[in-house]
Amino acid sequence: MNCLYCDSPLPPGAVECPNCGAPAPAESSVPPPQPQMPQFAPAPQPTRKKSPLLAELLSFPVIGLGQMYNGQVIKGALLLLVTVILVFAIHPMVFWIFWLLAVLDAGRIAGKINAGETVTPWTFF
Ligand SMILES: [Zn+2]
């Protein structure tokens, strides 16, 4: 994109011509560079992707591990702690209830992260 008045090249997104100071055609010059940005942006995105299957598998041996994998570290640790306390305080069967919940929750949260949904450190299911 060049200046309409002096024909000097305008930097992308420029509001006015750096050479003569004439207002640049902002509305038409700004959009073209933007669609190209996502093509370079996806590089950091794979780190945000979570595998629901892996999150569930991690919850199999250790309750809360799948939650930690999803980035919900405190929630995962508390889930494990609460499970241990309730197993001793109430009944060993409590373990399997929390185990199932933890596995299902880890898979659901990983799916939400993948879908781009807002997941707070305390989001359940
Ligand atoms: Zn100019």
Backbone and ligand atoms as CSV (ligand in chain L), in Angstrom:
chain,resi,resn,atom,element,x,y,z
A,1,MET,N,N,0.850,-1.207,0.000
A,1,MET,CA,C,0.000,0.000,0.000
A,1,MET,C,C,0.877,1.245,0.000
A,2,ASN,N,N,0.631,2.146,-0.984
A,2,ASN,CA,C,1.399,3.384,-1.088
A,2,ASN,C,C,0.521,4.587,-0.772
A,3,CYS,N,N,1.182,5.670,-0.377
A,3,CYS,CA,C,0.467,6.907,-0.079
A,3,CYS,C,C,-0.255,7.404,-1.331
A,4,LEU,N,N,-1.504,7.875,-1.135
A,4,LEU,CA,C,-2.302,8.350,-2.264
A,4,LEU,C,C,-1.772,9.685,-2.796
A,5,TYR,N,N,-0.976,10.385,-1.990
A,5,TYR,CA,C,-0.548,11.740,-2.358
A,5,TYR,C,C,0.871,11.766,-2.892
A,6,CYS,N,N,1.817,11.107,-2.181
A,6,CYS,CA,C,3.213,11.175,-2.631
A,6,CYS,C,C,3.717,9.829,-3.134
A,7,ASP,N,N,2.876,8.766,-3.025
A,7,ASP,CA,C,3.196,7.458,-3.561
A,7,ASP,C,C,4.378,6.786,-2.845
A,8,SER,N,N,4.700,7.238,-1.616
A,8,SER,CA,C,5.751,6.541,-0.871
A,8,SER,C,C,5.114,5.360,-0.133
A,9,PRO,N,N,5.863,4.277,0.042
A,9,PRO,CA,C,5.281,3.087,0.693
A,9,PRO,C,C,4.873,3.361,2.138
A,10,LEU,N,N,3.680,2.874,2.506
A,10,LEU,CA,C,3.176,3.049,3.869
A,10,LEU,C,C,3.409,1.757,4.659
A,11,PRO,N,N,3.908,1.890,5.890
A,11,PRO,CA,C,4.021,0.681,6.738
A,11,PRO,C,C,2.638,0.140,7.070
A,12,PRO,N,N,2.487,-1.175,7.263
A,12,PRO,CA,C,1.164,-1.754,7.572
A,12,PRO,C,C,0.566,-1.151,8.830
A,13,GLY,N,N,-0.702,-0.737,8.740
A,13,GLY,CA,C,-1.385,-0.191,9.898
A,13,GLY,C,C,-1.075,1.270,10.160
A,14,ALA,N,N,-0.326,1.919,9.244
A,14,ALA,CA,C,0.023,3.327,9.453
A,14,ALA,C,C,-1.223,4.188,9.371
A,15,VAL,N,N,-1.327,5.168,10.269
A,15,VAL,CA,C,-2.486,6.053,10.264
A,15,VAL,C,C,-2.255,7.184,9.274
A,16,GLU,N,N,-0.988,7.590,9.149
A,16,GLU,CA,C,-0.688,8.655,8.202
A,16,GLU,C,C,0.636,8.350,7.508
A,17,CYS,N,N,0.835,9.021,6.371
A,17,CYS,CA,C,2.042,8.782,5.583
A,17,CYS,C,C,3.272,9.314,6.340
A,18,PRO,N,N,4.298,8.495,6.541
A,18,PRO,CA,C,5.497,8.976,7.241
A,18,PRO,C,C,6.281,9.997,6.410
A,19,ASN,N,N,6.008,10.060,5.124
A,19,ASN,CA,C,6.751,10.964,4.247
A,19,ASN,C,C,6.123,12.354,4.177
A,20,CYS,N,N,4.811,12.395,3.878
A,20,CYS,CA,C,4.157,13.687,3.700
A,20,CYS,C,C,3.123,13.980,4.773
A,21,GLY,N,N,2.781,13.015,5.627
A,21,GLY,CA,C,1.850,13.258,6.713
A,21,GLY,C,C,0.397,13.185,6.307
A,22,ALA,N,N,0.126,12.825,5.075
A,22,ALA,CA,C,-1.263,12.709,4.634
A,22,ALA,C,C,-1.916,11.495,5.293
A,23,PRO,N,N,-3.210,11.607,5.622
A,23,PRO,CA,C,-3.899,10.458,6.264
A,23,PRO,C,C,-3.907,9.242,5.348
A,24,ALA,N,N,-3.515,8.116,5.898
A,24,ALA,CA,C,-3.495,6.888,5.103
A,24,ALA,C,C,-4.898,6.307,5.017
A,25,PRO,N,N,-5.235,5.618,3.939
A,25,PRO,CA,C,-6.544,4.930,3.852
A,25,PRO,C,C,-6.597,3.786,4.845
A,26,ALA,N,N,-6.845,4.133,6.099
A,26,ALA,CA,C,-6.701,3.163,7.191
A,26,ALA,C,C,-7.637,1.973,7.042
A,27,GLU,N,N,-8.918,2.261,6.708
A,27,GLU,CA,C,-9.917,1.189,6.700
A,27,GLU,C,C,-9.540,0.079,5.730
A,28,SER,N,N,-8.954,0.457,4.602
A,28,SER,CA,C,-8.664,-0.560,3.597
A,28,SER,C,C,-7.272,-1.159,3.769
A,29,SER,N,N,-6.374,-0.416,4.473
A,29,SER,CA,C,-5.006,-0.917,4.560
A,29,SER,C,C,-4.809,-1.813,5.780
A,30,VAL,N,N,-5.634,-1.630,6.809
A,30,VAL,CA,C,-5.422,-2.415,8.034
A,30,VAL,C,C,-5.853,-3.874,7.897
A,31,PRO,N,N,-7.056,-4.151,7.358
A,31,PRO,CA,C,-7.510,-5.552,7.369
A,31,PRO,C,C,-6.573,-6.540,6.674
A,32,PRO,N,N,-5.966,-6.233,5.520
A,32,PRO,CA,C,-5.173,-7.269,4.849
A,32,PRO,C,C,-4.076,-7.887,5.708
A,33,PRO,N,N,-3.302,-7.105,6.498
A,33,PRO,CA,C,-2.246,-7.760,7.283
A,33,PRO,C,C,-2.797,-8.676,8.360
A,34,GLN,N,N,-4.018,-8.421,8.859
A,34,GLN,CA,C,-4.546,-9.186,9.989
A,34,GLN,C,C,-4.828,-10.651,9.660
A,35,PRO,N,N,-5.470,-10.957,8.501
A,35,PRO,CA,C,-5.722,-12.381,8.223
A,35,PRO,C,C,-4.434,-13.196,8.127
A,36,GLN,N,N,-3.318,-12.526,7.836
A,36,GLN,CA,C,-2.067,-13.278,7.717
A,36,GLN,C,C,-1.496,-13.636,9.084
A,37,MET,N,N,-1.848,-12.829,10.101
A,37,MET,CA,C,-1.285,-13.064,11.436
A,37,MET,C,C,-1.597,-14.461,11.974
A,38,PRO,N,N,-2.873,-14.947,11.903
A,38,PRO,CA,C,-3.154,-16.280,12.458
A,38,PRO,C,C,-2.303,-17.378,11.844
A,39,GLN,N,N,-1.826,-17.157,10.600
A,39,GLN,CA,C,-1.010,-18.194,9.975
A,39,GLN,C,C,0.343,-18.334,10.674
A,40,PHE,N,N,0.803,-17.254,11.285
A,40,PHE,CA,C,2.065,-17.336,12.016
A,40,PHE,C,C,1.817,-17.621,13.497
A,41,ALA,N,N,0.579,-17.323,13.952
A,41,ALA,CA,C,0.267,-17.440,15.381
A,41,ALA,C,C,0.138,-18.882,15.872
A,42,PRO,N,N,-0.370,-19.845,15.057
A,42,PRO,CA,C,-0.653,-21.172,15.620
A,42,PRO,C,C,0.508,-21.833,16.343
A,43,ALA,N,N,1.719,-21.356,16.160
A,43,ALA,CA,C,2.858,-22.002,16.812
A,43,ALA,C,C,2.686,-22.163,18.319
A,44,PRO,N,N,2.315,-21.095,19.068
A,44,PRO,CA,C,2.168,-21.297,20.521
A,44,PRO,C,C,0.900,-22.034,20.901
A,45,GLN,N,N,-0.064,-22.180,19.981
A,45,GLN,CA,C,-1.350,-22.787,20.339
A,45,GLN,C,C,-1.269,-24.262,20.720
A,46,PRO,N,N,-0.448,-25.087,20.067
A,46,PRO,CA,C,-0.423,-26.507,20.442
A,46,PRO,C,C,-0.153,-26.748,21.916
A,47,THR,N,N,0.536,-25.797,22.580
A,47,THR,CA,C,0.796,-25.980,24.005
A,47,THR,C,C,-0.486,-25.881,24.808
A,48,ARG,N,N,-1.516,-25.197,24.248
A,48,ARG,CA,C,-2.789,-25.067,24.956
A,48,ARG,C,C,-3.659,-26.298,24.733
A,49,LYS,N,N,-3.386,-27.047,23.684
A,49,LYS,CA,C,-4.206,-28.212,23.387
A,49,LYS,C,C,-3.982,-29.303,24.430
A,50,LYS,N,N,-5.092,-29.863,24.887
A,50,LYS,CA,C,-5.021,-30.947,25.857
A,50,LYS,C,C,-5.699,-32.181,25.276
A,51,SER,N,N,-5.111,-33.323,25.521
A,51,SER,CA,C,-5.715,-34.561,25.082
A,51,SER,C,C,-6.652,-35.084,26.155
A,52,PRO,N,N,-7.982,-35.116,25.871
A,52,PRO,CA,C,-8.928,-35.639,26.863
A,52,PRO,C,C,-8.586,-37.069,27.282
A,53,LEU,N,N,-8.126,-37.870,26.309
A,53,LEU,CA,C,-7.787,-39.262,26.608
A,53,LEU,C,C,-6.616,-39.331,27.583
A,54,LEU,N,N,-5.582,-38.506,27.317
A,54,LEU,CA,C,-4.416,-38.493,28.202
A,54,LEU,C,C,-4.795,-37.998,29.592
A,55,ALA,N,N,-5.675,-36.975,29.646
A,55,ALA,CA,C,-6.117,-36.441,30.936
A,55,ALA,C,C,-6.838,-37.515,31.734
A,56,GLU,N,N,-7.665,-38.328,31.033
A,56,GLU,CA,C,-8.388,-39.404,31.719
A,56,GLU,C,C,-7.422,-40.506,32.164
A,57,LEU,N,N,-6.482,-40.844,31.282
A,57,LEU,CA,C,-5.534,-41.914,31.612
A,57,LEU,C,C,-4.667,-41.541,32.808
A,58,LEU,N,N,-4.304,-40.238,32.895
A,58,LEU,CA,C,-3.474,-39.786,34.013
A,58,LEU,C,C,-4.248,-39.874,35.329
A,59,SER,N,N,-5.592,-39.762,35.236
A,59,SER,CA,C,-6.411,-39.814,36.447
A,59,SER,C,C,-6.612,-41.256,36.917
A,60,PHE,N,N,-6.302,-42.218,36.052
A,60,PHE,CA,C,-6.495,-43.631,36.432
A,60,PHE,C,C,-5.600,-44.007,37.615
A,61,PRO,N,N,-4.282,-43.809,37.512
A,61,PRO,CA,C,-3.427,-44.228,38.640
A,61,PRO,C,C,-3.501,-43.271,39.823
A,62,VAL,N,N,-3.624,-41.966,39.555
A,62,VAL,CA,C,-3.594,-40.993,40.647
A,62,VAL,C,C,-4.728,-39.990,40.459
A,63,ILE,N,N,-5.631,-39.946,41.428
A,63,ILE,CA,C,-6.709,-38.953,41.392
A,63,ILE,C,C,-6.094,-37.552,41.426
A,64,GLY,N,N,-6.535,-36.689,40.508
A,64,GLY,CA,C,-6.044,-35.310,40.493
A,64,GLY,C,C,-4.941,-35.079,39.475
A,65,LEU,N,N,-4.294,-36.152,39.024
A,65,LEU,CA,C,-3.179,-35.989,38.089
A,65,LEU,C,C,-3.681,-35.453,36.743
A,66,GLY,N,N,-4.842,-35.922,36.314
A,66,GLY,CA,C,-5.422,-35.424,35.073
A,66,GLY,C,C,-5.784,-33.957,35.170
A,67,GLN,N,N,-6.249,-33.544,36.363
A,67,GLN,CA,C,-6.588,-32.133,36.588
A,67,GLN,C,C,-5.315,-31.285,36.536
A,68,MET,N,N,-4.221,-31.818,37.126
A,68,MET,CA,C,-2.947,-31.078,37.095
A,68,MET,C,C,-2.449,-30.957,35.661
A,69,TYR,N,N,-2.636,-32.017,34.888
A,69,TYR,CA,C,-2.253,-31.988,33.475
A,69,TYR,C,C,-3.034,-30.906,32.742
A,70,ASN,N,N,-4.299,-30.674,33.148
A,70,ASN,CA,C,-5.129,-29.640,32.535
A,70,ASN,C,C,-4.770,-28.244,33.023
A,71,GLY,N,N,-3.810,-28.152,33.945
A,71,GLY,CA,C,-3.413,-26.857,34.467
A,71,GLY,C,C,-4.117,-26.496,35.763
A,72,GLN,N,N,-5.032,-27.375,36.223
A,72,GLN,CA,C,-5.754,-27.134,37.478
A,72,GLN,C,C,-5.006,-27.845,38.602
A,73,VAL,N,N,-3.826,-27.295,38.909
A,73,VAL,CA,C,-2.915,-27.974,39.837
A,73,VAL,C,C,-3.492,-28.034,41.250
A,74,ILE,N,N,-3.970,-26.859,41.738
A,74,ILE,CA,C,-4.483,-26.809,43.114
A,74,ILE,C,C,-5.732,-27.672,43.241
A,75,LYS,N,N,-6.596,-27.586,42.209
A,75,LYS,CA,C,-7.826,-28.380,42.236
A,75,LYS,C,C,-7.500,-29.869,42.263
A,76,GLY,N,N,-6.513,-30.284,41.476
A,76,GLY,CA,C,-6.111,-31.681,41.439
A,76,GLY,C,C,-5.560,-32.142,42.776
A,77,ALA,N,N,-4.724,-31.297,43.386
A,77,ALA,CA,C,-4.118,-31.647,44.672
A,77,ALA,C,C,-5.184,-31.750,45.751
A,78,LEU,N,N,-6.142,-30.797,45.746
A,78,LEU,CA,C,-7.211,-30.814,46.754
A,78,LEU,C,C,-8.127,-32.018,46.540
A,79,LEU,N,N,-8.367,-32.350,45.275
A,79,LEU,CA,C,-9.213,-33.495,44.952
A,79,LEU,C,C,-8.611,-34.766,45.553
A,80,LEU,N,N,-7.306,-34.916,45.408
A,80,LEU,CA,C,-6.606,-36.077,45.960
A,80,LEU,C,C,-6.669,-36.058,47.481
A,81,LEU,N,N,-6.437,-34.880,48.053
A,81,LEU,CA,C,-6.428,-34.736,49.515
A,81,LEU,C,C,-7.802,-35.062,50.097
A,82,VAL,N,N,-8.851,-34.477,49.492
A,82,VAL,CA,C,-10.216,-34.689,49.977
A,82,VAL,C,C,-10.587,-36.172,49.863
A,83,THR,N,N,-10.173,-36.789,48.752
A,83,THR,CA,C,-10.472,-38.205,48.568
A,83,THR,C,C,-9.850,-39.042,49.681
A,84,VAL,N,N,-8.579,-38.794,49.969
A,84,VAL,CA,C,-7.874,-39.552,51.005
A,84,VAL,C,C,-8.558,-39.362,52.361
A,85,ILE,N,N,-8.912,-38.087,52.656
A,85,ILE,CA,C,-9.555,-37.797,53.946
A,85,ILE,C,C,-10.891,-38.525,54.047
A,86,LEU,N,N,-11.716,-38.444,52.985
A,86,LEU,CA,C,-13.045,-39.038,53.027
A,86,LEU,C,C,-12.974,-40.567,53.056
A,87,VAL,N,N,-11.956,-41.125,52.384
A,87,VAL,CA,C,-11.804,-42.584,52.401
A,87,VAL,C,C,-11.599,-43.076,53.831
A,88,PHE,N,N,-10.798,-42.337,54.595
A,88,PHE,CA,C,-10.535,-42.739,55.978
A,88,PHE,C,C,-11.679,-42.319,56.898
A,89,ALA,N,N,-12.323,-41.199,56.596
A,89,ALA,CA,C,-13.353,-40.662,57.486
A,89,ALA,C,C,-14.698,-41.337,57.271
A,90,ILE,N,N,-15.004,-41.704,56.023
A,90,ILE,CA,C,-16.336,-42.242,55.742
A,90,ILE,C,C,-16.277,-43.731,55.385
A,91,HIS,N,N,-15.769,-44.003,54.196
A,91,HIS,CA,C,-15.783,-45.388,53.729
A,91,HIS,C,C,-14.816,-45.527,52.549
A,92,PRO,N,N,-14.089,-46.637,52.446
A,92,PRO,CA,C,-13.163,-46.836,51.311
A,92,PRO,C,C,-13.858,-46.757,49.957
A,93,MET,N,N,-15.174,-47.056,49.917
A,93,MET,CA,C,-15.891,-46.989,48.644
A,93,MET,C,C,-15.915,-45.577,48.065
A,94,VAL,N,N,-15.739,-44.572,48.946
A,94,VAL,CA,C,-15.714,-43.181,48.495
A,94,VAL,C,C,-14.635,-42.991,47.433
A,95,PHE,N,N,-13.554,-43.758,47.578
A,95,PHE,CA,C,-12.448,-43.629,46.635
A,95,PHE,C,C,-12.919,-43.821,45.199
A,96,TRP,N,N,-13.725,-44.858,44.987
A,96,TRP,CA,C,-14.129,-45.160,43.610
A,96,TRP,C,C,-15.070,-44.114,43.048
A,97,ILE,N,N,-15.888,-43.500,43.905
A,97,ILE,CA,C,-16.768,-42.425,43.446
A,97,ILE,C,C,-15.928,-41.239,42.969
A,98,PHE,N,N,-14.960,-40.857,43.809
A,98,PHE,CA,C,-14.109,-39.722,43.449
A,98,PHE,C,C,-13.204,-40.068,42.282
A,99,TRP,N,N,-12.783,-41.323,42.222
A,99,TRP,CA,C,-11.929,-41.758,41.120
A,99,TRP,C,C,-12.660,-41.596,39.785
A,100,LEU,N,N,-13.922,-42.046,39.772
A,100,LEU,CA,C,-14.733,-41.941,38.557
A,100,LEU,C,C,-14.976,-40.477,38.202
A,101,LEU,N,N,-15.306,-39.669,39.218
A,101,LEU,CA,C,-15.543,-38.242,38.986
A,101,LEU,C,C,-14.277,-37.567,38.438
A,102,ALA,N,N,-13.128,-37.925,39.024
A,102,ALA,CA,C,-11.870,-37.307,38.607
A,102,ALA,C,C,-11.539,-37.652,37.161
A,103,VAL,N,N,-11.773,-38.923,36.791
A,103,VAL,CA,C,-11.488,-39.352,35.418
A,103,VAL,C,C,-12.403,-38.620,34.436
A,104,LEU,N,N,-13.719,-38.595,34.768
A,104,LEU,CA,C,-14.670,-37.933,33.872
A,104,LEU,C,C,-14.389,-36.440,33.776
A,105,ASP,N,N,-14.093,-35.820,34.933
A,105,ASP,CA,C,-13.835,-34.381,34.983
A,105,ASP,C,C,-12.605,-34.020,34.153
A,106,ALA,N,N,-11.532,-34.812,34.292
A,106,ALA,CA,C,-10.293,-34.522,33.558
A,106,ALA,C,C,-10.534,-34.534,32.051
A,107,GLY,N,N,-11.310,-35.526,31.586
A,107,GLY,CA,C,-11.596,-35.620,30.157
A,107,GLY,C,C,-12.454,-34.464,29.676
A,108,ARG,N,N,-13.459,-34.093,30.500
A,108,ARG,CA,C,-14.365,-33.006,30.133
A,108,ARG,C,C,-13.618,-31.666,30.071
A,109,ILE,N,N,-12.775,-31.414,31.096
A,109,ILE,CA,C,-12.053,-30.142,31.155
A,109,ILE,C,C,-11.065,-30.048,29.991
A,110,ALA,N,N,-10.388,-31.149,29.683
A,110,ALA,CA,C,-9.454,-31.141,28.551
A,110,ALA,C,C,-10.194,-30.820,27.260
A,111,GLY,N,N,-11.407,-31.373,27.117
A,111,GLY,CA,C,-12.216,-31.092,25.942
A,111,GLY,C,C,-12.611,-29.633,25.857
A,112,LYS,N,N,-12.932,-29.042,27.025
A,112,LYS,CA,C,-13.314,-27.628,27.061
A,112,LYS,C,C,-12.128,-26.748,26.677
A,113,ILE,N,N,-10.935,-27.092,27.174
A,113,ILE,CA,C,-9.739,-26.322,26.832
A,113,ILE,C,C,-9.506,-26.385,25.330
A,114,ASN,N,N,-9.670,-27.571,24.757
A,114,ASN,CA,C,-9.483,-27.729,23.318
A,114,ASN,C,C,-10.503,-26.908,22.538
A,115,ALA,N,N,-11.722,-26.826,23.061
A,115,ALA,CA,C,-12.788,-26.099,22.371
A,115,ALA,C,C,-12.644,-24.587,22.560
A,116,GLY,N,N,-11.642,-24.159,23.347
A,116,GLY,CA,C,-11.428,-22.735,23.568
A,116,GLY,C,C,-12.360,-22.139,24.598
A,117,GLU,N,N,-13.079,-22.997,25.360
A,117,GLU,CA,C,-13.965,-22.485,26.401
A,117,GLU,C,C,-13.154,-21.978,27.587
A,118,THR,N,N,-13.756,-21.032,28.324
A,118,THR,CA,C,-13.084,-20.483,29.495
A,118,THR,C,C,-13.064,-21.527,30.604
A,119,VAL,N,N,-11.863,-21.882,31.018
A,119,VAL,CA,C,-11.712,-22.857,32.096
A,119,VAL,C,C,-10.913,-22.203,33.219
A,120,THR,N,N,-11.611,-21.911,34.323
A,120,THR,CA,C,-10.927,-21.342,35.478
A,120,THR,C,C,-10.226,-22.469,36.228
A,121,PRO,N,N,-9.317,-22.119,37.171
A,121,PRO,CA,C,-8.663,-23.183,37.952
A,121,PRO,C,C,-9.650,-24.031,38.737
A,122,TRP,N,N,-10.929,-23.576,38.848
A,122,TRP,CA,C,-11.899,-24.321,39.652
A,122,TRP,C,C,-13.080,-24.815,38.829
A,123,THR,N,N,-12.966,-24.763,37.503
A,123,THR,CA,C,-14.065,-25.262,36.687
A,123,THR,C,C,-14.190,-26.778,36.828
A,124,PHE,N,N,-15.423,-27.245,37.113
A,124,PHE,CA,C,-15.686,-28.688,37.172
A,124,PHE,C,C,-16.564,-29.081,35.996
A,125,PHE,N,N,-16.226,-30.188,35.380
A,125,PHE,CA,C,-16.973,-30.753,34.259
A,125,PHE,C,C,-17.241,-29.725,33.187
L,1,ZN,ZN,ZN,2.635,10.664,1.444
